[in-house]
Amino acid sequence: MGKIISTHLPLQTSNMFTYKFNLNHLGKGIVSISEKFFGFFNRRKKASNDVLSKIDQQFVFQKSQPLTIGVECEFGIVSTDTYDPAHIGSDIIKLLDNPFIHYELAQHMIEITTGVCSSVQQIEKDLADRINKILPHLPQNQVALLGIGNLPLLLPEQVKILKTDRNKELYEKRQSLCERFTTLGMHIHIGMEDTSACIRFHNFYMHLLPHLLALSASSPFEFGRDTGFASIRPTITESAPITGLPYKFNNWNDYKDLCRAMVRAGSIRIPNDLWWDLRPCPHYGTLEIRICDQPPTMAEVLAISAFVHCLGHWFNEHQGWLDEIPRPNSWLVRENKWRSMRYGLDASIVINNNGDTKPIKDDIFQWIERLQPFYKKFGYRQYQATLVGILEKGNSASRQRRVFKATRSLKAVYEHCIEELNHGSPLWDRITKLEKSQEKPCHLNVVKKETRTEEKMHQNKSSAA
């Protein structure tokens, strides 16, 4: 019988070849997908590393003369007829073409900066020069300049954001909050020797932030009403997570690590995106104090700047103070800032982690006493006198409230603040005269009313008789 040749084996062999072919094809597909995936991952990692590389370049601390000082002041421009915002800031800036006069977020705002100064006397000269360049251009436009933490009658729908790529990005992120970021502040830069010094001074000035806010508080009104706060401005600026109180750092690497993490997370692009109350500025080689409301007068700007400058020189000679004073708990730092926001110079601050309190005025007076050698050395006595005047007679928030109480008019508050800026110093005595002048008519009205009542009673008696 002939041998039967099976066809089963060749069929299996055929399937095996097909299987191997498909497996080989599948393997190549997996490799291709893997290459694409890891290629995407590597490109993303490279992009991330490029971003971090760029951010690292911005941590290079520029050299600056230690304890030099510079000041930035923000002002609002308003119509002298209605006190509505006047959207001509960009026009004035283009006209002046001055490197020390800058655009701000909204078109009714303007920023004036000094150069790098060795003294507050130089700050005074620089600021006066910038302001005097602006003032002649205001009357022809029927507008006025004023510097207070928040414009009392300003409404969000009146705000016109300046159209720049940066502002578009801010608006996209913050939406309607952006229209409230039109508060006005004063920022003070102090020159630092290096990164280590910057962190030490940062941790020192953290203790003084409530004091500086209380002295400068000038934003008691918002949306046409009294907020009950001495400074409502921080409640606005703290509405974004990259603003408000900073963190306490042990060293420069702590600061860098935090910033790098925030960049990777997309929270910030550059260190300058951090709008903390106090922040290192590597590109200037400074520490920037940003907590202050914009004071309405040049005298107050200079008094607070001199206080900050003397504090810096005092700490430079007493750096062991940080080791002697217990590091405050986070709640204490936040609590003291809130108290300064709410009560201004009438606040009592928490002075230790046990919860003991002390009037902030008393603490500021004690600091002024400690700083006497520096007030004398730098010829800052006149600035000290203004600071004492603020403590004894009231900051801008209290003056604005007194004007409003006497007149029941927020337009009168605008007029007062504009007049103070032009005068250059607080008009405490003028407010007292205003209060007395408002009392007299009230007194006469009461007398007339009482006289008419007596006459009417007499007539009634005569009729009865």
C-alpha positions in Angstrom: 0.0 0.0 0.0 1.4 3.3 -1.0 2.4 5.8 1.7 -0.2 8.5 2.2 1.4 11.9 2.4 -0.3 14.1 5.1 -1.1 17.7 4.3 -1.6 18.6 8.0 2.1 19.3 8.7 2.6 21.8 5.9 -0.6 23.6 7.1 0.9 23.9 10.6 4.1 25.0 9.1 2.3 27.7 7.1 0.5 28.9 10.2 3.7 29.0 12.1 5.3 31.2 9.4 2.3 33.5 9.4 2.4 33.7 13.2 6.1 34.5 13.2 5.5 37.1 10.6 2.6 38.7 12.5 4.6 38.6 15.7 7.5 40.3 14.0 5.2 42.9 12.6 3.6 43.4 16.0 7.0 43.8 17.6 8.0 46.4 15.1 4.7 48.2 15.8 5.4 48.1 19.6 8.9 49.4 19.0 7.5 52.2 16.9 4.9 53.2 19.5 7.5 53.0 22.2 9.9 55.2 20.2 7.1 57.8 19.7 6.1 57.7 23.4 9.6 58.0 24.7 10.4 60.5 22.0 7.5 62.6 23.2 8.5 62.1 26.8 12.1 63.1 26.1 11.0 66.2 24.1 8.8 67.2 27.0 11.6 66.6 29.5 13.9 68.6 27.3 11.4 71.5 27.1 11.0 71.3 30.9 14.7 71.4 31.4 15.1 74.3 29.0 12.5 76.2 31.0 14.3 75.4 34.3 17.6 76.4 32.7 16.1 79.7 31.8 14.7 80.2 35.2 18.0 79.3 36.8 19.6 82.1 34.9 17.2 84.5 36.5 18.4 83.4 40.0 21.8 84.9 39.2 22.0 87.6 41.9 23.2 90.8 40.3 25.7 92.9 42.3 24.3 96.0 44.0 25.7 98.3 46.6 24.5 97.0 50.0 21.8 99.0 51.7 21.2 101.4 48.8 17.5 102.2 48.4 15.1 102.7 45.6 11.3 103.4 45.6 8.4 102.7 43.2 5.2 104.7 43.6 1.9 104.0 41.9 -0.6 106.8 41.2 -4.2 107.1 39.9 -5.4 109.6 37.3 -8.9 110.9 37.8 -11.2 113.5 36.2 -11.4 116.7 38.3 -15.1 117.0 37.4 -16.5 113.5 38.2 -13.5 111.8 39.8 -14.0 108.9 37.4 -10.8 107.2 36.2 -9.1 109.1 33.4 -7.7 106.7 30.9 -4.8 108.7 29.7 -1.8 107.1 31.5 -0.4 105.7 28.3 -0.7 109.0 26.6 1.2 110.8 29.3 3.9 108.2 29.3 4.4 108.3 25.6 4.5 112.1 25.7 7.2 112.2 28.4 9.2 109.3 27.2 11.0 109.0 30.5 12.6 105.7 31.6 11.5 106.3 35.2 7.8 106.8 34.4 6.1 103.5 33.5 2.8 101.9 32.3 0.7 100.0 34.8 -2.0 97.4 34.5 -4.9 99.8 33.8 -4.9 103.0 31.7 -5.8 105.3 34.6 -2.6 104.2 36.5 1.0 105.3 36.3 4.2 104.3 38.1 7.1 106.5 39.0 10.5 105.1 40.1 13.7 106.4 41.4 17.2 105.5 40.5 19.5 103.5 42.9 19.9 106.0 45.8 22.3 106.1 48.7 20.0 108.2 50.8 16.3 109.2 51.3 17.3 112.8 50.4 18.2 111.4 46.9 14.8 109.6 46.9 13.1 112.9 47.5 15.0 114.6 44.7 14.2 111.8 42.2 10.5 111.5 43.0 10.0 115.3 43.0 11.7 115.5 39.6 9.4 112.8 38.1 6.2 114.2 39.6 7.0 117.7 38.4 7.4 116.4 34.9 3.8 115.0 35.0 1.9 117.7 36.8 2.0 120.4 34.0 0.2 118.0 31.6 -2.8 117.4 33.9 -4.8 120.7 33.9 -5.2 120.8 30.1 -6.8 117.3 30.3 -8.9 118.3 33.3 -7.4 115.5 35.4 -5.6 115.2 38.7 -3.0 112.8 40.2 -3.5 111.1 43.5 -1.8 108.4 45.4 -3.9 106.3 47.8 -4.2 102.5 48.2 -7.6 102.3 46.4 -9.7 104.8 44.6 -12.9 105.1 46.7 -15.5 105.4 43.8 -13.8 103.1 41.3 -16.0 100.3 39.9 -14.8 97.3 37.9 -16.7 98.2 34.8 -14.8 101.5 34.7 -11.5 99.9 34.4 -9.7 99.7 31.1 -6.9 97.2 31.1 -3.9 98.3 29.0 -3.6 96.0 26.0 -0.3 94.2 26.2 0.6 90.6 25.8 1.5 90.3 29.5 -1.8 91.9 30.6 -3.8 89.7 28.2 -2.2 86.7 29.9 -3.0 88.1 33.4 -6.6 88.7 32.4 -7.0 85.2 30.9 -5.7 83.7 34.2 -7.5 86.0 36.7 -10.6 86.9 34.7 -12.8 89.4 36.6 -10.3 89.6 39.5 -8.0 91.4 37.1 -10.3 94.4 37.2 -9.8 94.7 41.0 -6.0 94.6 40.7 -6.1 98.4 40.2 -4.9 99.1 43.8 -2.0 101.5 44.3 1.1 100.5 46.3 4.6 101.7 47.2 7.5 99.3 46.8 10.9 99.8 48.4 14.0 98.1 47.2 17.0 97.6 49.5 20.4 96.6 48.0 21.8 93.3 49.1 25.4 92.1 49.2 24.6 88.6 48.1 22.0 85.8 48.3 22.8 84.9 51.9 22.3 88.5 53.0 19.1 88.7 51.0 17.6 85.7 52.9 18.7 87.1 56.3 17.2 90.5 55.7 14.1 88.9 54.2 13.5 87.0 57.5 14.1 90.2 59.5 11.7 92.4 57.5 9.1 89.7 57.8 8.7 90.9 61.5 8.1 94.5 60.4 5.5 94.0 57.6 2.5 94.7 59.8 4.1 97.9 61.0 4.7 99.2 57.5 1.2 98.4 56.4 -0.3 100.2 59.4 1.8 103.3 58.8 0.9 103.4 55.1 -2.7 102.3 55.3 -4.7 104.5 52.8 -7.5 102.4 51.4 -10.5 102.4 53.7 -13.1 102.8 50.8 -14.1 100.5 48.0 -17.0 100.7 45.5 -18.2 103.9 47.1 -18.5 102.6 50.7 -16.5 102.4 53.9 -15.1 98.9 54.2 -14.3 99.1 57.9 -10.7 98.3 57.1 -7.8 100.7 57.3 -6.4 98.9 54.2 -8.7 97.0 51.9 -5.9 96.7 49.3 -4.4 93.4 50.6 -7.7 91.6 50.4 -7.6 92.3 46.7 -4.0 91.5 46.0 -4.2 88.3 48.1 -7.0 86.9 45.9 -4.3 85.1 43.8 -2.2 82.3 45.2 1.1 83.9 44.2 0.5 87.0 46.2 0.3 88.0 49.9 2.6 86.9 52.7 5.8 85.2 51.6 7.4 82.1 53.1 10.3 82.0 55.5 13.4 80.6 53.9 16.4 79.1 55.6 18.7 79.7 52.6 18.7 80.7 49.0 18.3 77.1 47.8 14.9 77.0 49.6 13.8 80.0 47.6 15.1 78.6 44.3 13.6 75.2 44.9 10.1 76.7 45.5 10.3 78.9 42.5 11.5 76.0 40.3 8.6 73.9 41.5 6.1 76.7 40.8 7.5 77.1 37.3 7.2 73.4 36.5 3.7 73.5 37.8 2.8 76.4 35.6 2.0 78.7 38.5 4.6 81.3 37.4 6.9 81.9 34.4 9.6 83.9 36.1 10.4 84.9 39.8 8.9 88.4 39.1 5.5 86.7 38.8 5.5 86.3 42.5 3.7 89.3 43.9 4.5 88.6 47.5 4.5 91.4 50.2 8.3 90.8 50.4 10.4 89.2 47.7 14.0 88.8 46.5 14.7 90.5 43.2 17.8 88.8 41.8 17.9 90.8 38.6 18.4 94.0 40.7 20.3 92.5 43.5 17.7 93.8 46.0 15.1 92.8 48.5 11.7 94.4 47.6 9.2 95.4 50.2 5.8 95.5 48.6 3.3 95.5 51.4 2.7 99.3 51.7 -0.4 101.1 50.4 0.6 104.1 48.3 0.9 107.0 50.8 -0.8 110.2 49.5 2.0 112.6 50.2 5.7 112.9 49.5 6.4 113.4 53.2 4.8 110.1 54.1 6.7 108.3 51.3 9.9 109.6 52.6 9.2 109.0 56.3 8.3 105.3 55.6 11.3 104.9 53.3 13.7 106.4 55.9 12.2 104.1 58.5 12.9 101.1 56.3 16.4 102.3 55.5 17.3 102.8 59.1 15.9 99.4 60.0 18.1 97.8 57.4 21.2 99.6 58.8 20.2 98.6 62.3 19.8 94.9 61.4 23.1 95.0 59.5 24.8 95.7 62.9 22.5 93.4 65.0 22.0 90.3 62.9 22.0 88.1 66.0 18.6 89.6 66.7 17.0 86.9 64.5 18.5 84.2 66.7 17.2 85.9 69.9 13.7 86.4 68.7 11.7 83.1 68.4 10.6 82.3 64.9 6.9 83.3 64.7 4.3 80.7 63.9 2.5 81.1 60.5 -0.8 82.0 62.3 1.0 84.8 64.1 2.3 86.4 61.0 -1.0 86.1 59.2 -2.9 87.4 62.3 -0.7 90.5 62.6 -1.1 91.3 59.0 -4.9 91.0 59.3 -4.9 93.2 62.3 -3.0 95.9 60.5 -5.3 95.7 57.5 -8.4 96.0 59.7 -7.3 98.4 62.4 -4.3 100.2 61.1 -2.4 102.0 63.8 -5.1 101.1 66.3 -4.1 97.5 66.1 -2.6 95.4 68.8 -0.2 92.8 67.4 0.7 89.4 68.7 4.3 89.6 69.9 5.1 85.9 70.7 3.9 82.4 70.1 2.2 82.4 73.5 -0.3 85.0 72.3 0.8 88.0 74.2 -0.2 91.3 72.5 1.0 94.9 72.3 -0.2 98.1 70.7 1.5 98.4 67.3 2.1 102.1 67.9 4.1 101.3 71.0 6.2 98.8 69.1 6.9 101.3 66.3 7.9 104.0 68.9 10.3 101.5 70.4 11.8 100.8 67.0 12.2 104.6 66.4 14.1 104.8 69.7 16.4 101.9 68.6 17.1 103.6 65.3 18.1 107.0 66.7 21.8 106.6 65.8 20.9 106.1 62.2 18.3 108.9 62.0 21.1 111.2 63.3 23.8 109.7 61.1 21.9 110.1 57.8 20.2 113.4 58.6 16.7 111.9 58.7 15.3 113.9 61.6 12.6 115.6 59.4 11.5 112.2 58.1 11.3 110.9 61.7 9.1 113.9 62.6 6.7 113.0 59.9 6.6 109.4 61.1 5.9 110.5 64.6 3.1 112.7 63.2 1.5 109.8 61.5 1.6 107.8 64.8 0.1 110.7 66.8 -2.3 112.4 64.4 -3.3 109.5 62.1 -2.4 107.8 58.8 -4.2 108.5 55.5 -7.0 106.0 56.2 -8.0 107.9 59.4 -7.7 111.3 57.6 -9.9 110.1 54.8 -12.5 108.9 57.2 -12.5 112.1 59.1 -13.1 114.1 55.9 -15.9 111.8 54.9 -17.5 112.0 58.4 -17.3 115.8 58.2 -18.7 116.1 54.7 -20.6 112.8 54.0 -19.0 113.1 50.5 -16.4 110.8 48.9 -15.8 113.4 46.3 -14.5 115.6 49.2 -12.2 112.7 50.1 -10.8 112.8 46.5 -10.4 116.6 46.7 -8.6 116.2 50.1 -6.2 113.5 48.8 -5.4 115.5 45.6 -4.7 118.6 47.7 -2.5 116.6 50.1 -0.4 115.3 47.2 0.0 118.9 45.8 0.8 120.2 49.3 3.4 117.5 49.9 2.5 116.6 53.5 -0.5 115.5 55.6 -3.1 118.2 56.2 -4.1 117.3 59.7 -4.8 120.9 60.8 -7.0 121.5 57.8 -9.1 118.5 58.6 -9.6 119.8 62.1 -10.7 123.2 60.7 -13.1 121.3 58.3 -14.6 119.4 61.2 -15.1 122.6 63.2 -16.6 124.4 60.3 -19.1 121.6 59.8 -20.0 121.6 63.5 -21.0 125.3 63.5 -23.9 125.1 61.1 -25.2 122.1 62.9 -25.1 124.1 66.2 -26.8 127.1 64.7 -29.5 124.9 63.2 -30.2 123.4 66.6 -30.3 126.9 68.2 -32.7 128.2 65.5 -34.9 125.1 65.8 -35.0 125.5 69.6 -35.9 129.3 69.2 -38.7 128.5 66.7 -40.0 125.9 69.1 -40.0 128.4 72.0 -41.8 131.0 69.9 -44.4 128.5 68.8 -45.0 127.5 72.5 -45.4 131.1 73.4 -47.9 131.7 70.6 -49.9 128.7 71.7 -50.0 130.0 75.3 -51.1 133.4 74.0 -53.9 131.8 71.9 -55.0 129.8 74.9 -55.2 132.9 77.0 
